[in-house]
């Protein structure tokens, strides 16, 4: 009603005073019945065509000072339940409030309960090392990054063990096998793989067996990394990246890189930095491709085949996009002062 002009309100009052019913007035002038009634109520009770009633909702039970106290309670300890926050809040109030009120005030302050994002724990010492590494490499050109070969290990289970899967179904199809997410202990078995990528193409995807030790990693370096380097970077001396896993930092592995220093250089790597390793996102891509297969792999041998096939089908432009993301990753690490990043 507030957007009606004085002229339109006068038309409604005039029609009603002339004897027209509410419905007739509404149909004649093209207004809702509730609008006609509201205008006439304001006219008969208050002698005017506007209503002094405002739909402002219930008065807040918390003052501005109380809201600041509530924000400090949450900021001091983020991992509290709503009931714990309410209890502590009420200890500062003369008139207790309900959890519903506290929740509403938190939402008004743009504070919501969310599932915590899992990220590697970064100690202050390692945060400093991450920062230092990023400072040393933030000015690298795209051509310099294109000389880096990235590597990593990852594990894939036969059945999905994390994340949510949505299906379209009717209520009666709730327990239809095609609408269920099968669960088995340990994901029905798993496969460990090692892979490497370069700007010029995908490297090998190696299926690993059993617990991997430094001597197994030596075999990977000799049987797969060295031939790959000679194939994609003939006559060059690219940088090879791996993380600080014990099998990567073993003395025998360091000696291998010293012996092959003329063919490949070893990129120093900061601790607790999967967010800087671009190949991590390829594992997520590979996982999504495996889960979207229909029918899905029914055994570990089929899973191995599927992994090899999907790895070879990864488009090169995805790899190039990951290389292009390196400066942004470094920027985020520096902005977070070496702490966790969105990557």
N, C-alpha and C positions, 0 to 999 in steps of 0.2 A: 504494500500500500504506500510505502514511503516514496515511490517513484511516480506517483500520480500528481498531476498538476492541480492547482486550486480550481481551475475551470472544470476538470473532469470530476473532482469531488463534488463540486456544485451541481453538476448534471445528475449525479447519483442521488444527492439529497433532494433535488427538485423532483425527480421522478418518484421517489418514495413519498414525498409530501403531497403529490398529486393523486396518490392512492394506488400506485402500482405495487404489486407484490415484489418480494425479494427476487424470485425467479424471473418474473417479467422484466424487472429492471436489469438483471444480469444478462438476459437474452437480448434485450433491446440495445444496451450499451456495449455489450461484448466483454463484460467483466466476470470474474468468478463470483459465486454466491458469497464466499467468505469475505471478499473485498467489499462487496455491497454492505454486508452486515457490519464490518469493522468501521466503515465510514459513517454509517448511521448511528452506531454505538457512540462514537466519538462526538457526533453532533448532538445527540439527545442528552448524554451524561455530562459533557464538558462544554457544550455550546460552541464547538468548533469542529471542523471537518478532518482534523488530524488527531491521531492518537498519541498520548504521551507515554504509552507503554513501549518499552524497548526489550527486545529479545536478547538480552545480554548474557543469559545463562546464570547458573548459580555463582554466588560470590566465592572467590577463592578462599580457602581456609588457611593459606600460608601467605605471610607477608613477604616483601622483597628480602628482608633479612633472613627469613626462614629458608627461602629458596637458595640463598647463598650458602647457608649452612648445609643444606641438602647436597649441593654440588661438591662441597668440600668433603662430605662423608664418602661420596662415591669416588672422588679423585684420590682419596687417601687409601682406599682399598677397593679395587675394581671387582675382585672376585668374591662379592658378597651376594647372598640371596636377597630377594625383595623383602622377605620378612625380617632379615637382619638389618637391612637399611631402615625399614620402618621402625623397628625397635629402637635403634640408635637415634633416629630423628625425633621420636616421641620423648626421648630423654631430654631434649632441648625445648620441648613445647609444654605450655600449661594445659592446652586442650589437645589430647591425642588425636591423631588422624589415622585413617585406615590405609592398608596397603594399596588399595585402589587409588586413593588420593595421591599417594607418593608416586605411584606409577604414572598417573596422569601428569603430575608436575615434572617428572623426569622426561617424559615424551615431549612436553612443551619446551624443555631445554635441549631438545634434540639428543637425548641420551636414551639408548635402547638396550635391552638385553640381547646379546648376540653370542653365538658359539665362538669361542676363542680360536683364532687362527694358529695352526701349528707351525712353529718356526724353530730352527736350531738355536739353542742357547748360546748367546754371544757374550763371553766374559769381557770385562774392561780391557784386559791385556790383548785379547784377540780383536776387539773393536779397534784398538789403536793400530794393530797390524793391518787390518782391513783398510783403514783410513789411509795408512801410509802407502799401501800397494796401489790404491786408487789414485792418490796424488801422483805417484810415479808413472802411472799409465794413462792419466786423463787426457794427455795431449797427443796420444798416439793417433796416427792417421788411419783411415780405412784400409789403406794398402798394408800398413803394418799388421793390423788385426787379421787381414786376409792371409797372412803367413803363419797363423796359429792353427794347429790341429788340436781339436778338443776331444776329450775322451772321458769315459765314466763307466761304472757298472750299475746295473739295475736288476730288480727281481720282478717277475711277472707270475701271478697265480692263475690257476686254471679257472677258478670262479672269482668274481669280483668280491672283494672283502671290504672296500671302503666306498663312501659316497652313496647318494640316493639314486634310485632308478625309478622313473615315472612310467606308468602304463595307462593306456586308455581302456577302460572297462566299465561294464555295468555292475551294480551291486552284487548281482548273482554270479558274476565271473571272478569274485574276489579270490577264490582258491583254484581257479583254472590254472593248470601248470604253466601255460603260456604267459600268465599274468603274475607269476611268482618269481622271486629272486632266490634261487637255490643257495643254501649255505651249507658248507661242510667244514670240518676242522682244518685249519691252516690253508683254507682256500682250495682244497683238493690237490695240493701239491704245487710246487713252484719251480720256476726255471730262472737261473741267474745268467745274465748276458753281459758282455763287454762290447762297447761300440766306440767308434771314432768318426768324426766328421771333419771335412775341410771345406774351404770356400769353393773348391773346384769339384767336389763331389762327396758322396757318402763313402765312408770307409767300411771295413768289414764289421759284421755283427757276429761275435763269437759266443757260442754256447759254452758255459762253464759248468763243470761237474764237481760236486762236493765242495768242501771248504777250500777257498783259494788262498794259497800261500805265495811267498815271494818268488819261489822257483817257478810256480805256474805263471806268474806275471812276467817273468823273464822270457818264458816261451811265447807269450803274447807279443812282447816287444820284438823278439827275434823273428817269429813266424808271420806276424801280421803287420806290426807297425813299420818295421824297416822296409819290407816290400812295398807297403802302401806309400811311404815317403818317396821311395825311388820311382814309383809309378806316377804320382800326381805332382811331384816337385823335383823332376830330374835336374841335376846340376845345381839345385838350390839347397839352402840350409834352413828349413822351417823350424818353428818353435812347437814343441809338443807340450800339451797341458795335461796334467793329472792332479788329483787332489792329494791331501796329506795323509791318506790312509797308510797304516803301517806297512802294507805290502808295497806301496809306492815309494816309501822313504827308506826301505831296507838298504843296507850297505851294498849288497850285490846288484841292486837296481841302479844305484848311483854310479857304480863302477861301469855298468853297461852304457850309461849315457856318456861317461867319460871316454870309453873306448870308441863310441860312435859319434864323437863330437863333431867330426867333419861332415856328417850327414844330417844330423838333427840336434837342435839345441833344446834344453829343458827349461820351460817357463816356471819361474818361481811362483808359488801360489800361496795366498793368504789362508789362514785357518778358518773353518766354519763358514765357507763361502759358496754354497751351492747356488745362491742367487746370482753369482757372477759367472757360473758355468752355463753356457748357452745350450749345451746338450741336454740339460735337465728337462727342458721343455719338449725335447723330442721324445723323451720317455713318456711324458703325458700324452703326446700326440699318438704314440704307438699304442698306449693303453686304450685310448678312445677308439682306435681302429680295430683293435682286437675285440672290444666289447660290442662293437656295432656289427660284427660278423654274424650272419645267419645262414645256416645253423652255426652256433658257436663251437669252438674246439671241444671235443668230448674227452680228450686224453692229453697227456703231456707231449706225446709225439706229434699230435695235431697242433698243439700250441707252439711247438718249436717251428713247425712248417709255417704256421700263420705269422709268427714273428719275423721269420726270414723274408716272407713274401711282402709283408707290410713295410718292412724296413727298406727293401729295394724300391718300393713304390712311393717313398717320400719325395715330394717335388723339391727340386733344387731351390725354387724361389722361397720356400719355407726356411731352408738353411740360410739363404742370403738375408732374409728378414731377421733371423736370430743374430747374425753377425752385425747387422745394422743397429741392433738393440744394445750393443755393448756400451757405447758412450752413455746411454740413458741409465743403464745399471750402475755404472760408476758414479754418475751424478746422484742417484738415490742413496748410495752408500755414504757418500760425502755429506749429503743433506741429513742423513740419520746419524751422523758422527760414528759410523762404523757399525751401527745396529742393524736390526732386521729391515728388509725392504719389501715392497709389494711383489718382487720377482721370486 
